[in-house]
Amino acid sequence: MKQFLHSGFVRLAIVVVMAYVIVSLCGLREHVSILSGVDESGTMHLVFGLIYILSYAASLVLAPALFLAAIIETTLSKVNVLSRKGQEGRRLGCSELRERQRLRAPEHAP
């Protein structure tokens, strides 16, 4: 769990969601109406509306994708660690087998 939370994907997803929360708390949602042509208040309202739409879309599309990427990354790293441990165990098994065979072999003295 600790490795999952320290993933760069999770951190970026949290930043994206926090940006959306901040934009929403600042009240930029009210400025989205200018994008449909309802309100013609000015350029700043258009900019605020675009900022809100982009942060909303990022939190809706990008954040879940980043969380899924973090889950996949964590899972693959655990599988990779387990496979390395298995390979080391197999190598140790082979060397132990060779050692046993060497000990069982009759020694020929000249």
Sequence and secondary structure as in RCSB ss.txt:
>XXXX:A:sequence
MKQFLHSGFVRLAIVVVMAYVIVSLCGLREHVSILSGVDESGTMHLVFGLIYILSYAASLVLAPALFLAAIIETT
LSKVNVLSRKGQEGRRLGCSELRERQRLRAPEHAP
>XXXX:A:secstr
 HHHHTSHHHHHHHHHHHHHHHHHHTTGGGGGGGGGTS    HHHHHHHHHHHHHHHIIIIIHHHHHHHHHHHHH
HHHHHHHHHHHHHHHHHHHHHHHHHHHHHS     
